């Protein structure tokens, strides 16, 4: 965690404490490569919002920060509080599971796990020079662990203040996503479109890799069989069908 408040409180703790005090803050939760950057882009361009993260993002470059209108690192808590009140909502990206993260309103972004794993494998390779097989990702044998357990930690958290979005739906209908966010959080949009994906990709190709919403992520028959065996119930719960 990199954002530090003026009393050395971590951002995660600040968000939890601020939410308890009635501050309009929320988590933007997504398993890595599920589309959190897309939601942040929508919040930036369609609502004029700044957004934050509990992770260091300074290594992702200024183009990334501008595209997402990211909150500066180490911004004092008083400034973040004023920003939250002024915007009507201040979201912070997290890849953590819901357990132990505090009872804070949340936007949860999910994606077809097959294409998510394909993107995550490429991201690991490109950013960290770490190679994982597709089977290792499917089985959760890596830092972020089991995808189904992650999804169900948010789904089973008995939270009536969580909004679920699917990446594929945000790709198909930006304007509809804007209206859903506006209605759920009481916000006034200033636009209903964002820069073309090609523009975002040109600025930060590692983050905005592809806009793929079809196919099985290049899985072999054995990999896809394992995927459905382990995550089929989650896919069904999220509204994805086996092709």
C-alpha positions in Angstrom: 0.0 0.0 0.0 1.5 3.3 -1.1 -1.0 6.1 -0.4 -0.2 7.4 3.1 -2.4 9.9 4.9 -1.1 12.7 7.0 -1.3 10.5 10.2 0.5 7.6 8.5 -2.7 5.7 8.1 -2.9 3.3 5.2 -5.4 4.1 2.5 -7.2 0.8 3.2 -7.7 1.8 6.8 -8.6 5.4 5.8 -11.3 4.2 3.4 -12.8 1.9 6.1 -12.7 4.6 8.7 -14.1 7.3 6.3 -16.9 5.0 5.3 -17.9 4.4 8.9 -18.0 8.2 9.2 -20.4 8.6 6.3 -17.8 9.6 3.7 -18.8 8.8 0.1 -16.0 6.3 -0.6 -16.2 2.8 -2.2 -13.9 0.0 -3.3 -13.5 -0.7 -6.9 -12.7 -4.4 -6.6 -11.6 -6.7 -9.4 -9.5 -9.8 -9.7 -6.4 -8.7 -11.7 -7.2 -8.1 -15.4 -10.9 -8.0 -14.9 -11.4 -4.5 -16.1 -10.9 -2.1 -13.2 -9.0 0.2 -15.4 -11.9 0.5 -17.8 -14.3 1.5 -14.9 -11.7 4.1 -13.7 -11.6 5.4 -17.3 -15.4 5.7 -17.3 -15.4 7.5 -14.0 -12.7 9.8 -15.2 -14.2 10.8 -18.6 -17.9 10.5 -17.9 -18.1 11.9 -14.4 -14.9 13.9 -14.1 -13.8 11.8 -11.2 -10.4 11.1 -9.8 -9.9 7.6 -8.5 -7.3 5.9 -6.3 -5.7 2.6 -5.6 -4.2 0.9 -2.5 -1.2 -0.1 -4.7 1.7 1.9 -6.0 0.9 3.1 -9.5 3.8 5.5 -10.0 5.7 2.8 -12.1 2.8 2.7 -14.6 3.6 6.1 -16.1 2.1 9.5 -16.5 0.0 8.5 -19.5 -1.7 5.9 -17.4 -2.3 8.4 -14.6 -3.8 10.9 -17.0 -6.0 8.3 -18.7 -7.5 7.3 -15.4 -7.3 10.7 -13.7 -5.5 9.0 -10.8 -5.2 10.5 -7.3 -1.6 11.5 -6.6 0.5 9.2 -4.4 0.7 10.2 -0.8 -2.1 12.8 -1.0 -3.0 13.9 2.6 -6.2 12.5 4.0 -7.8 15.9 4.4 -7.5 16.4 0.6 -8.9 13.0 -0.1 -11.9 13.7 2.2 -12.5 17.0 0.3 -12.2 15.2 -3.0 -14.7 12.5 -1.9 -17.3 15.1 -0.8 -16.8 17.2 -3.9 -17.2 14.3 -6.3 -19.9 12.6 -4.4 -17.9 9.3 -4.6 -14.2 8.5 -4.4 -13.3 4.9 -5.4 -10.1 3.0 -4.6 -9.0 0.0 -6.7 -8.2 -3.2 -4.8 -7.5 -6.7 -5.9 -8.0 -8.0 -2.3 -10.8 -10.4 -1.3 -13.7 -9.0 0.6 -12.8 -10.7 3.9 -10.9 -8.4 6.2 -11.2 -5.3 3.9 -13.9 -3.6 6.0 -17.6 -3.0 5.4 -17.3 -0.4 2.7 -19.6 0.1 -0.4 -18.1 -1.5 -3.5 -18.2 -1.7 -7.2 -17.1 -5.2 -8.3 -16.0 -5.7 -11.9 -15.9 -9.3 -13.2 -14.9 -10.8 -16.5 -15.1 -14.1 -18.3 -12.4 -16.0 -16.5 -11.0 -17.6 -19.6 -10.1 -14.3 -21.2 -9.1 -12.8 -17.9 -6.6 -15.6 -17.3 -5.2 -15.1 -20.8 -4.7 -11.4 -20.1 -3.2 -12.1 -16.7 -0.7 -14.6 -18.1 0.5 -12.0 -20.6 0.6 -9.2 -18.0 2.7 -11.4 -15.6 5.1 -12.1 -18.5 5.3 -8.5 -19.8 5.5 -6.6 -16.5 7.2 -9.0 -14.1 9.2 -11.4 -16.4 7.3 -14.1 -14.6 6.0 -17.0 -16.6 2.9 -19.0 -15.4 1.2 -21.8 -17.3 -2.5 -21.5 -17.9 -3.0 -24.4 -15.7 -1.2 -22.7 -12.8 -3.5 -19.6 -13.2 -6.6 -21.7 -13.5 -5.7 -23.6 -10.3 -4.8 -20.4 -8.4 -1.1 -21.4 -8.1 0.1 -17.8 -8.2 0.1 -14.6 -6.1 -3.6 -13.7 -6.5 -4.9 -17.2 -5.8 -8.1 -18.9 -6.7 -10.5 -16.9 -8.8 -13.7 -18.6 -7.6 -12.7 -18.0 -4.0 -12.1 -14.3 -4.8 -15.5 -13.9 -6.5 -17.4 -15.7 -3.8 -15.7 -13.7 -1.1 -17.5 -10.6 -2.5 -20.7 -12.4 -3.4 -21.0 -14.0 0.0 -20.2 -10.9 2.0 -23.9 -10.2 2.7 -23.5 -6.7 1.2 -26.5 -4.9 -0.1 -24.3 -2.0 -1.1 -22.3 -3.7 -3.8 -22.8 -3.0 -7.5 -21.7 -5.8 -9.8 -20.5 -5.0 -13.4 -19.4 -7.3 -16.1 -16.5 -6.2 -18.3 -18.2 -7.4 -21.5 -21.2 -5.3 -20.8 -19.1 -2.2 -20.3 -17.5 -2.9 -23.6 -20.8 -3.3 -25.4 -22.6 -0.3 -23.8 -20.5 2.5 -22.3 -23.5 4.8 -22.1 -25.6 2.1 -20.3 -22.7 1.6 -17.8 -22.6 5.3 -17.2 -26.3 5.4 -16.4 -26.1 2.4 -14.1 -23.2 4.0 -12.2 -25.1 7.3 -12.0 -28.3 5.7 -10.8 -26.6 3.5 -8.2 -24.4 6.2 -6.6 -26.5 9.3 -7.2 -24.0 10.9 -9.6 -24.5 13.3 -12.5 -22.6 12.3 -15.6 -20.9 14.9 -17.8 -20.5 12.6 -20.8 -21.5 9.1 -22.0 -18.4 8.1 -24.0 -14.7 7.5 -23.4 -11.7 7.6 -25.7 -11.5 4.8 -28.2 -9.7 1.6 -27.0 -7.0 2.2 -29.6 -6.2 5.5 -28.0 -6.0 4.0 -24.5 -3.9 1.1 -25.9 -1.5 3.5 -27.5 -1.0 5.4 -24.3 -0.5 2.3 -22.0 -0.5 -0.9 -24.0 0.4 -3.1 -21.0 -2.7 -2.0 -19.1 -5.1 -1.7 -22.1 -3.8 -4.8 -23.9 -6.8 -6.0 -25.9 -10.5 -5.5 -26.0 -11.3 -9.2 -26.4 -14.7 -10.3 -25.4 -15.0 -13.5 -27.5 -13.2 -16.8 -27.5 -11.7 -19.0 -24.7 -8.5 -17.1 -24.1 -6.5 -19.6 -26.2 -7.0 -22.4 -23.8 -6.3 -26.0 -24.9 -9.1 -28.6 -24.5 -7.4 -29.8 -21.3 -7.1 -26.3 -19.9 -10.7 -25.4 -20.7 -11.9 -28.7 -19.2 -10.0 -27.9 -16.0 -11.3 -24.3 -16.0 -14.9 -25.4 -16.2 -14.4 -28.1 -13.6 -13.0 -25.6 -11.1 -14.9 -22.4 -12.0 -18.0 -23.5 -13.9 -20.3 -22.7 -11.0 -18.8 -19.2 -10.7 -19.2 -18.6 -14.4 -22.9 -19.6 -14.3 -23.4 -17.4 -11.2 -22.0 -14.4 -13.1 -24.1 -15.1 -16.2 -21.5 -16.6 -18.5 -22.4 -19.6 -20.6 -20.2 -22.4 -21.9 -19.9 -22.2 -25.6 
